[in-house]
Amino acid sequence: MAVFAFQAQGQSLQGDWTGQLELGPQKLSLVFHIDTAGKKVTLDVPEQSATGIPMTVSYLSDDSISVLVPQINMTFKGRLAADTIRGTFIQGPFSKAMICTRGQKQHLRPQEPTPPFPYSTEEVTFTNDKAGVSLSATLTIPKNFKWGKTPVVLFVTGSGPQNRDEELFFHKPFLVIADALAKAGIASLRYDDRGIGKSTGKFSEATTFDFADDAAAGLQYLCDRKEFGKVGLLGHSEGGMIAFILGSRQKTDFIVSLAGPTTRIDTMMCIQINKLAHAKGATENVVNSAESARKMMLAMSPTVWTKAFIDIDMTPYIEKVACPVLHVNGSLDLNVPPELTIPALRRHLPHNRKTLIKEYTGLNHEFQHATTGNPEECVNIEETFAPEVLNDITIWINKL
């Protein structure tokens, strides 16, 4: 009886299952987390940094499953066979056979710091009084802290809901950067976006300018502590935009822009949409003008954020930035293309002898060494953030 029970349990659908969906040159991993007792199933799509997607269960037994995600018109039906699930993925008119095997891939992240740390951290909060939002944050203080001299950097995340580590594709780039800065004698403050993690507020109701107000509150918090030397900003992608916006309207000692957009956003999106489409196998452009890119974005995501974001022109903000700027881009960045971004920044950023603008060969939008720059590569790259960029950031800040 005991042997029979063990064998029966081994043939259950209970647990984690991974299948690979091939869509031409594009490959997506689908990870199903199945709870047969609770009749619950969630889905992860690692290449799209999507985790914990709740699935509607139509049928679930020890050997058969039928689940769907109504919002995207997706269905998966399968049956247990020799410790695999043989099934069919269906989305709209598209249908494809798929085999799932037990378990899920463990994503190695060798750069992620582990204790003991040669620096201290402090959990703090600061408030955007204008919005009534409380931002939860981690202040990292280097071991060799010097009152009034140690520089400090406020981290500002990219677009989409992000925690203080800017966690994406199982990577934690802001944690890795904070660790590198602290080891180089530089303090940092990184915070959960409003409505994310321990921060209050509603992310879905905010625009880039609302997020800029949150960052401004963080900058003021650091200045009010009066214990640091230079106080600067480090922003990735949309966070880089926010750094330029703040640099144009309040005192900032320096800015580190990690692939921050520097042009009209609709112009950039026209190039971005086509580059991403080509990376996924398209042979022709999807959009042919900034206006068509605008219409596509608004049709796909008619949110308050999109409506405000698509109308932003970074030129008037960049023209008013007086502090030194370190702007970096990867040559394989398909989201914020360097061939558009860097020339625009050189044209409009006021001269400062300490400013450095640099493009790195072979790095993607996340500053990983990549092959194509397709965002779906990110999850399978073990490197979180290129060491040469980390090195350049720390050297540049310490030389200011």
N, C-alpha and C positions, 0 to 999 in steps of 0.2 A: 504493500500500500504506500509506503514511504517513497519508494522508487517511482511509482506511478505519479504521485503528487509532484515530485520534482520534475519529471518529464513534462507534465501538463503545464507547470508554471513556465518552463523554458519555451513552450510553444505559444505563450501569450503575446499579445501586441503591446503589453505594458512596457513603458520605457521610451528611450530616444531612438529615432530612426532617421537615417540620412539618405536622400536620393539626389541624383544630379539630373538637372533638366538642361538639355542641349537645344539652344535656339540659334541655329546657324553657328557663327563664330562665338556666340555668347553662351557661357555655361553658368548656371545658377545652382547652388546647393540649397535644397529644401530640407530643413530639419524639423521633424514632427516630434513633439513631446506628448506622449499618449498616457493618459490616466484612465485605464479601463474601469476601475472601481468607481471613480468619480464621474465617469462619462465626460471627461474634459480633454480637449486637444488644443495645443498652441503651436504656432509655426514660427520658425526663424528663417530668414533669408540673409545669411552672413554677408554676401557680396553687396547687398543693399543696406547693410547695417540695420536690418529690421529684426527685432527680437520680440518674442512673447505675443505675437499676433493671435488674438482669440479666434478660434474656428467654431463654426456652428456644426454640431454633431447631428447628422441625419441618422446614422446607424453606427454602432460600435459594439463589437463582441470580442471574444478572445482571439478570433481568427479573421474577422472582417471589419472594414472601416469605410465610411462614407462621410466626408466632411467638406465644408465649404466656407469661403470668405465672401459673403454677399456683396460687400462694398466694391470688390474688384471682379466680381462674377467668376470666381475661381472655385473649382471643385476637384477633390481627389478621392478616388475610389480604389480600394485594393483588398487583397486577400493574402493571408499568411501562407507561404509555401517554402518549405525547407529553410526556415529561419530567415527568410526575406519576405518583404511585402511586394508582391507583383501587382501593379495597379496602373491607373490611367490619370494623367493630369489633364484637366479641361479648363480652358479660360476663353469664354466667348465661343467663337467658331473653331478655335485652336484645340487640338487634342493630341496627346503624345503618351506613349507607354513609358512607364518609369518603374525602376526597381529600387527599393529602399533596403539598406542593410542596417543592422543594429549599431547603435552608438553614434557619437558625433565627434567631429574632428577637434582635437585639442590645439588651440592656436597659441604657438610659442611667441612670447614677447620678451626677448632677452634684455632689452633696454629698460624694462620697467623696474624701478628701484625697489629694493627690499631692505628691511631693517637689519642691523642698526644703522641709523642715518647720522652722518657727521654734521648735522644741523638740527635746529628745533622747529617745531610747527605749533601754531596757535589757532584754535577755532575762533573766529570772530564773526560779527555781523555789522553791516552798515545799512543805512536807510536812504532810499530815494524819497524824500519827503513830498516831492511834487506828485508822485504817483501813489504814495502810501505803501511802498513795496520794501520789504526787508530782504536783503541779500545775504545769504550764508556763504562764508568764505574760509579759506585756509591761508594764513600768513606764514610764510617760510622765512626763517631768520638764519643766516649763515653763522657758523661757529665763531668766526673772527669779527663779529659785528662791532662796528665803531659808531658811537653816538654822533649823529649829525654828519656822518661821512659815508656810511654804507648806502649805496643806491638801492632803490626799490622799483619794481616793475609791476604794474597792474595788467593782468592778462584779460583779453576780451575775445570771446569765442566767435566762431564763424556762424553762418546761417543755420537755422533749425534748432530745435531744443537741445541744449548741451549742458552737461554738468561741469563742475569746476575743472575736471581733467580733460575736457573736450573729448570725451570718450566716444570713439567711432571705430567701427570695424574691429572691435576688441582691442584697440590701441588707446593709450592715454597720453597723447602728445604733450599736453600742458603739464602733466605730472613729470614727464621725462625732462621737459625744459626747465621746470622749477628746480628739479634735482641738480641739473647741470649748472644753473645759475648760482644756487646756494653753494655748491662746491667751489665756485669761482668768486665767492664773496659778495654775491648780489642777492638781495631779498626780493620776495615776490608775493603778490596777493592774487589768488585766483578764486572765482566765485561761481556758484550755480546760477544759471540764467533764471530770471523771474519765472515762478511757477514750476521750476525743476528742482529736484532734490529737496533741500531744506529751505529754499527761497520761496517767498510768498508772491502772490500776484498771478495774473493769467497770461501765459506766454502767447496764446492764440489771438489775443486782442491787442498785441503790441506791434509797433513798427520799428524800423531801424533807428528812428529818432528817439523812440521810447527807450530802446536798448542803450542809446548814447547817453540818455539821462541817467540810466543805471550806472554806466561806467563813470560818468562825471561824479556821481555820488561816491564811488569807490576811490576815485582820484582825490576828492576832497577829504575823505576819511584818512588817507595816507598822509596828506599834507597836515591835517589837524593833529596827528600823532607827534609831529615835530621831532621825531627821533632819527629820521633818515636824511641822507644827503640829497642827491638828485632823484626826482620822482618822474618816472616815465611810463609809457604805454607800450604793450606788445599785443597786437591784434592779428588774428588769422582770418583771411578772406573778408567776410563782412566785418569782422572785428578790426581789420586793418582800415576799412572805410571809417569805422567809428573813431579809430585813433586819429585819423586825419581831420574828421569833423570836430573832435574835441581840441585838437591842436590848433585849429583855426579860430577858436573862440575863447580859450582859456589858457593860462600858463601851463605849459608842459615842458619838461626839461629835455625830453627826447622821445622819439617814436621808433618802434621796431615794427615794420609792416611785413607780415608773412603773407605774400600774395594778396595784398589788399588791392581792390579795384581802384583805378585812377581816372576813369573816363566816364562817359555817359553809360548808365547801366544797360539801357536798351541796345546800344551799339555792342557792348561786350556780350550780351546775351545772344545776339544774332550769331556771333562767332562761336560762342560756347555751345549752343544748341547743335550747330553743324558739326563741330569737332567731336562732340560726344556721340552723335549719330554715326559719323564715319567710323569711330572706334568700335561701334557695335555692328559694323558691316554695311552701312548704307553707302551707296555709290553716288548719290546725288544730294545736294543741299536740301535741308528740310525747310529752311526759311531763307528769304533773299533780301531782307531789309530789317532795319531796327523796328519798323512799325509792325511787320509780320511777326517778329519775335515777341513784341509787346502783346499782340493779340493772342498768340499761342500761350504765353505765360498766364495771362488773365483768364483765358478759357480753362486752362488746366488747374489753376489755383486762384480763384477769385477772392482772396483774403485781403484783409486790411494791410497786412504786411506786403503782399505782392503789389498792390495798388500804389503804395508809397515807394517801395523799392525800385520799381521799374522806371519811375520818373526822376530818380536821383542823377544829378550830374556832379561828379566829384571835382571838376575843374575849379569852381569858385572857392571850394574849401581848401584845396591843395595850394592855391595861390596865396593863401593867408597863413600858411604854416611857417613859422619862423625858426622853430627848433631843429636840431640835427635829426636826420632821418636815416635809418638803415632799412632799405627795402630790398627784399629778396624774392626771387621767383625761380621755379624749376622750368627747365626747357620743355618738359613733358606735361606741363600744367594745361589741361584742357578746359578747366573752369575759368581761370583768370589768365588768359593767354599772354605770355611775356612779350610777344611781338607787338601787342597793342598797349599793354600796361606800362612797360618801361619807357618807351619813347614819350608817351603822354606825361609821365612823371618828370622826365628830364626837361620837357618843355615848360611845365607850369610850376614846378616846385622852386621857390626862391633859393638863391645860391646860399650854401652854407658849407664852409670848408671841411666840416666834420661829417657831412652827409655821404653815405655810401650806397650805391645802387648796384646790385649784383645778380646775375643769372647763373644758375648751376645746371650743368649738363646732366641729363638723365634723371632728374628729380621730378616727381609728380606734384599735384596740388597739395598733398599732405607732407611733402618734403621727404619722401621715401625714394630710394633708388628703384626705378621701375623699368618696365620694358616698353609699354605703349602709352602709359598715362591714363588708361581706362580706369575709372574709379573702382570697377569690380576686381581689379588686381589687388587692391589695398589689403583686403582681408587675408590674402595668402602670402603677403610679404611680412617676414618676421620683424624687419627693421621698423621702428616707430618713427624715428626722426633722424635724418642724416647727421652723423657726427661732425662733418665739416661745417655745416650750418650752425650747429650748437656752438662749435668752437669760435666761429666768426662773430656770433651774437655776443658771447661773453667777452671776447677781446675788445670788440667795438664799444660796449657799454663801459668797460673798465678804463678805456682810454679817454672818455669824455672829460 
